[in-house]
């Protein structure tokens, strides 16, 4: 009985559960049919509005600047090469890297024993030539005297012959006397010819002695020049670099010992594009004598000086583009040959133009104007110059209007935007961040600056003075530590 009772109870529970499931299914089906029978309600669409950075276009007169980079070079550089070989017997104490010399100051001397001996031999040869010349002159004078004496004797013999012939004609003289007089006259004439030949030889000897004296003078001048070449002197005021010589070293002729550079006659060599080069030409094609600024950045301290365009490169080598220009520095204080510097050249001012960010200009030469209702409009402008992160355009119709200063691919004509305009007042540049240094850190920085031999003296003194202050610029400290590897 208990089994039957439990079976009926389970059957009852199963029937109730099945009934509840069937009722639930009917309710769900009715709800779905009711939902599907209703019309779909679409929410109202909203237009997306973008926030953009905007800038008001201002028409003004601007001076474009051509920026380039170049290398500082010396206008006067000499290689120290001895003309004669030998041993370096004397060297100036300042003949070292960076040593300075004044014009005419002796740099070094090479052993001149051989050159001095050759000079003395040349002097002796010249003395012999001079003595030979004097002897030839005396011999010429004697030959002239002997010739005159011989001519006088010939004249006497001729008169004696005439007298003997006259005596014979009067039948007083004899044929033998006349013949003897003729022989004597002939001998006197022969003596005259001999003396003339001796005179010619004396003249030839005098000419030969003059030639020998000239050769001796040339040899003496050459020996004197070679003796002077054993002493190397400075041709102008300058400093030495790439020194490769020590006292006592045996050097050969034309061996490179050092370079001599004029530190005050410097120029900067740089390249500009062909378009920029065309703007630096006069109407007749000559290069303008424009002024430019040369800037050297080092350890947070900028060295700047003025320069003037002097010339352009004659030709371009293979693979080079643009044009090579050279400008002479007005003041070379702090600059050294080999420095990598920046160059800025101011062009002629341009009127009625505007300066906008380069990000505001599209690749098609257009800008996005924020029109009425915040709608964007595409406007074409004339691009005149590119100035770093900005561009100079000519668009008089945009004067006083807002344009998008930073374009993105999401922006285009007809899109609604909200302009975020920069303040009209210029924001003053933030003061450099200053920090206080511990004594240990300050000592490391001072030691690093003092140990830098490549730094100009005035820059080094300025940095050491700044490091002694209570607060030091953070940017300067970071640069020094990056250079010292700390």
BELZIMO-V215687 format. One record per residue. N is the residue number from 1. RES is the residue in one small letter. OMEGA is omega in whole degrees, 0 to 359 (* if undefined). D_LAST is the distance of its C-alpha to the last C-alpha in Angstrom with 1 decimal. Layout:
BEGIN
n:res:omega:d_last
N:RES:OMEGA:D_LAST
N:RES:OMEGA:D_LAST
END
This chain:
BEGIN
n:res:omega:d_last
1:x:180:97.5
2:x:179:94.0
3:x:180:92.7
4:x:180:94.5
5:x:180:93.3
6:x:179:89.7
7:x:180:90.1
8:x:178:91.6
9:x:179:88.8
10:x:179:86.2
11:x:179:88.2
12:x:180:88.4
13:x:180:84.6
14:x:181:84.0
15:x:179:86.4
16:x:180:84.8
17:x:180:81.3
18:x:179:82.5
19:x:179:84.1
20:x:178:81.0
21:x:179:78.9
22:x:179:81.5
23:x:178:81.6
24:x:180:77.7
25:x:179:77.8
26:x:180:80.5
27:x:179:78.4
28:x:180:75.3
29:x:179:77.4
30:x:180:78.9
31:x:179:75.6
32:x:180:74.2
33:x:178:77.3
34:x:179:77.2
35:x:182:73.5
36:x:179:74.2
37:x:179:77.2
38:x:177:75.1
39:x:181:73.6
40:x:179:69.9
41:x:181:68.1
42:x:180:65.1
43:x:180:62.7
44:x:180:62.4
45:x:178:59.5
46:x:179:56.8
47:x:181:55.1
48:x:179:51.3
49:x:181:49.7
50:x:172:46.2
51:x:183:43.9
52:x:172:42.5
53:x:185:40.4
54:x:178:42.8
55:x:179:42.8
56:x:182:45.8
57:x:180:46.7
58:x:178:47.1
59:x:183:49.0
60:x:176:47.9
61:x:185:47.4
62:x:177:44.0
63:x:179:42.4
64:x:180:40.7
65:x:175:37.6
66:x:181:36.9
67:x:179:33.2
68:x:178:32.0
69:x:183:29.3
70:x:183:30.0
71:x:179:29.1
72:x:179:29.9
73:x:179:32.5
74:x:178:34.6
75:x:181:38.4
76:x:178:39.3
77:x:180:37.8
78:x:172:39.8
79:x:179:39.4
80:x:180:40.4
81:x:179:43.0
82:x:178:45.9
83:x:179:49.4
84:x:178:50.7
85:x:179:49.3
86:x:181:49.1
87:x:177:47.1
88:x:183:44.7
89:x:181:46.3
90:x:181:44.6
91:x:179:41.2
92:x:179:39.8
93:x:181:36.9
94:x:176:35.1
95:x:180:35.5
96:x:179:31.8
97:x:181:29.0
98:x:179:29.0
99:x:183:32.2
100:x:179:34.7
101:x:173:38.4
102:x:181:41.3
103:x:180:44.1
104:x:181:46.6
105:x:183:44.4
106:x:179:44.7
107:x:180:41.7
108:x:179:43.1
109:x:177:46.5
110:x:181:47.9
111:x:186:50.8
112:x:182:53.9
113:x:180:56.7
114:x:181:57.9
115:x:179:57.6
116:x:177:59.5
117:x:178:62.2
118:x:178:62.7
119:x:180:62.9
120:x:176:65.5
121:x:178:67.5
122:x:177:67.4
123:x:179:68.7
124:x:179:71.5
125:x:178:72.4
126:x:177:72.6
127:x:177:74.9
128:x:180:77.1
129:x:178:77.2
130:x:178:78.2
131:x:177:80.9
132:x:178:82.2
133:x:178:82.4
134:x:179:84.4
135:x:179:86.7
136:x:179:87.2
137:x:178:88.1
138:x:179:90.7
139:x:178:92.1
140:x:179:92.5
141:x:178:94.3
142:x:179:96.7
143:x:177:97.3
144:x:178:98.3
145:x:180:100.7
146:x:178:102.2
147:x:178:102.6
148:x:177:104.4
149:x:179:106.6
150:x:178:107.5
151:x:177:108.4
152:x:178:110.6
153:x:178:112.4
154:x:178:112.8
155:x:178:114.4
156:x:180:116.8
157:x:179:117.7
158:x:178:118.3
159:x:178:120.6
160:x:178:122.5
161:x:179:123.0
162:x:181:124.4
163:x:179:126.8
164:x:177:128.0
165:x:179:128.7
166:x:179:130.6
167:x:180:132.7
168:x:180:133.5
169:x:178:134.6
170:x:176:137.0
171:x:177:138.1
172:x:182:136.9
173:x:181:133.8
174:x:178:133.5
175:x:180:131.5
176:x:179:129.8
177:x:179:128.5
178:x:181:127.3
179:x:178:125.5
180:x:178:123.9
181:x:178:122.7
182:x:179:121.2
183:x:180:119.4
184:x:179:118.0
185:x:179:116.9
186:x:179:115.2
187:x:178:113.4
188:x:177:112.2
189:x:177:110.8
190:x:178:109.0
191:x:178:107.6
192:x:178:106.3
193:x:178:104.6
194:x:180:103.0
195:x:176:101.7
196:x:177:100.3
197:x:178:98.5
198:x:178:97.1
199:x:178:96.0
200:x:178:94.2
201:x:178:92.5
202:x:177:91.5
203:x:177:90.0
204:x:178:88.1
205:x:178:86.8
206:x:177:85.7
207:x:179:83.8
208:x:179:82.2
209:x:177:81.1
210:x:177:79.5
211:x:179:77.6
212:x:178:76.6
213:x:178:75.4
214:x:178:73.3
215:x:179:71.7
216:x:177:71.1
217:x:178:69.4
218:x:179:67.2
219:x:178:66.2
220:x:178:65.6
221:x:179:63.3
222:x:178:61.4
223:x:178:61.0
224:x:178:60.0
225:x:179:57.3
226:x:176:56.0
227:x:179:55.9
228:x:181:54.0
229:x:175:51.5
230:x:178:50.4
231:x:182:48.7
232:x:180:45.8
233:x:180:45.2
234:x:180:43.0
235:x:178:44.8
236:x:178:42.7
237:x:181:39.9
238:x:180:36.6
239:x:182:33.6
240:x:173:33.0
241:x:180:30.6
242:x:182:30.6
243:x:181:32.4
244:x:181:34.2
245:x:175:36.7
246:x:180:37.4
247:x:182:40.5
248:x:181:43.1
249:x:177:42.1
250:x:182:45.0
251:x:177:44.4
252:x:180:46.7
253:x:178:48.1
254:x:176:45.9
255:x:183:42.7
256:x:181:39.5
257:x:181:37.9
258:x:173:35.6
259:x:181:35.3
260:x:189:36.4
261:x:173:35.0
262:x:185:36.2
263:x:182:33.2
264:x:179:35.4
265:x:183:37.2
266:x:175:34.6
267:x:178:35.2
268:x:178:33.2
269:x:182:34.4
270:x:181:33.9
271:x:176:35.8
272:x:178:37.5
273:x:180:39.7
274:x:178:43.4
275:x:178:44.2
276:x:178:42.0
277:x:178:43.5
278:x:179:46.9
279:x:180:46.2
280:x:180:45.3
281:x:174:48.7
282:x:180:51.8
283:x:181:55.1
284:x:177:56.2
285:x:179:53.1
286:x:181:51.3
287:x:178:47.7
288:x:175:47.2
289:x:184:45.8
290:x:175:43.3
291:x:179:40.5
292:x:179:36.9
293:x:178:33.5
294:x:187:30.6
295:x:176:27.1
296:x:180:23.8
297:x:181:20.6
298:x:176:17.6
299:x:178:14.7
300:x:179:17.0
301:x:182:19.9
302:x:171:22.8
303:x:183:25.1
304:x:176:28.6
305:x:178:31.9
306:x:176:35.3
307:x:180:36.9
308:x:179:40.3
309:x:182:41.3
310:x:183:43.1
311:x:176:43.9
312:x:179:43.5
313:x:183:43.0
314:x:184:46.2
315:x:176:45.6
316:x:176:43.3
317:x:182:42.3
318:x:179:42.5
319:x:181:40.2
320:x:179:39.2
321:x:179:40.0
322:x:182:40.5
323:x:177:41.1
324:x:179:39.2
325:x:180:39.3
326:x:180:38.5
327:x:181:38.0
328:x:182:38.1
329:x:178:35.6
330:x:180:37.4
331:x:186:34.7
332:x:183:32.1
333:x:178:30.1
334:x:181:26.4
335:x:179:27.1
336:x:175:27.0
337:x:182:28.7
338:x:179:26.6
339:x:175:24.7
340:x:189:24.5
341:x:172:26.0
342:x:183:27.7
343:x:178:31.4
344:x:182:33.6
345:x:178:37.4
346:x:178:39.8
347:x:176:43.0
348:x:179:46.4
349:x:179:46.4
350:x:182:48.0
351:x:174:50.4
352:x:178:51.2
353:x:182:48.0
354:x:178:45.5
355:x:180:41.7
356:x:177:40.7
357:x:179:37.7
358:x:179:37.6
359:x:179:37.6
360:x:183:41.1
361:x:179:42.6
362:x:179:43.9
363:x:180:44.2
364:x:179:47.9
365:x:181:47.4
366:x:175:48.3
367:x:179:47.0
368:x:179:48.0
369:x:177:50.2
370:x:184:50.6
371:x:181:54.4
372:x:180:56.9
373:x:178:56.5
374:x:179:52.8
375:x:180:53.8
376:x:177:51.6
377:x:180:53.3
378:x:183:52.2
379:x:177:52.5
380:x:179:52.0
381:x:179:50.2
382:x:179:49.7
383:x:180:46.2
384:x:183:45.7
385:x:169:42.0
386:x:184:38.6
387:x:180:36.0
388:x:179:32.6
389:x:180:32.9
390:x:177:36.4
391:x:176:39.7
392:x:182:42.7
393:x:172:46.0
394:x:181:49.6
395:x:183:51.4
396:x:181:53.8
397:x:180:55.4
398:x:183:52.1
399:x:177:51.8
400:x:182:51.2
401:x:181:50.8
402:x:174:48.1
403:x:177:46.4
404:x:183:43.8
405:x:179:40.4
406:x:183:38.7
407:x:176:41.1
408:x:179:40.9
409:x:181:43.2
410:x:185:45.0
411:x:179:46.3
412:x:181:49.4
413:x:177:52.6
414:x:181:54.7
415:x:179:52.0
416:x:183:52.0
417:x:172:48.8
418:x:186:47.6
419:x:173:45.9
420:x:186:42.8
421:x:176:42.8
422:x:181:40.0
423:x:180:40.8
424:x:181:42.7
425:x:179:40.7
426:x:180:37.4
427:x:182:34.5
428:x:180:32.7
429:x:182:29.0
430:x:180:26.8
431:x:181:25.2
432:x:181:21.4
433:x:183:19.7
434:x:178:18.9
435:x:175:16.9
436:x:183:17.3
437:x:171:14.6
438:x:182:15.0
439:x:179:15.8
440:x:180:13.1
441:x:179:10.3
442:x:180:12.7
443:x:178:13.1
444:x:181:9.5
445:x:180:9.7
446:x:180:13.2
447:x:180:12.7
448:x:180:10.3
449:x:182:13.0
450:x:182:15.8
451:x:181:14.9
452:x:181:14.9
453:x:182:18.6
454:x:182:19.0
455:x:176:18.5
456:x:186:22.0
457:x:182:23.1
458:x:177:24.1
459:x:180:20.8
460:x:179:18.9
461:x:179:21.4
462:x:180:21.2
463:x:179:17.5
464:x:177:17.9
465:x:179:20.9
466:x:181:19.2
467:x:178:16.4
468:x:181:19.4
469:x:180:20.9
470:x:178:21.1
471:x:185:19.5
472:x:177:16.9
473:x:181:16.7
474:x:182:14.2
475:x:180:14.1
476:x:180:13.3
477:x:180:10.3
478:x:179:8.9
479:x:180:9.9
480:x:181:8.4
481:x:177:4.8
482:x:178:6.0
483:x:182:7.7
484:x:176:5.6
485:x:180:3.8
486:x:*:0.0
END
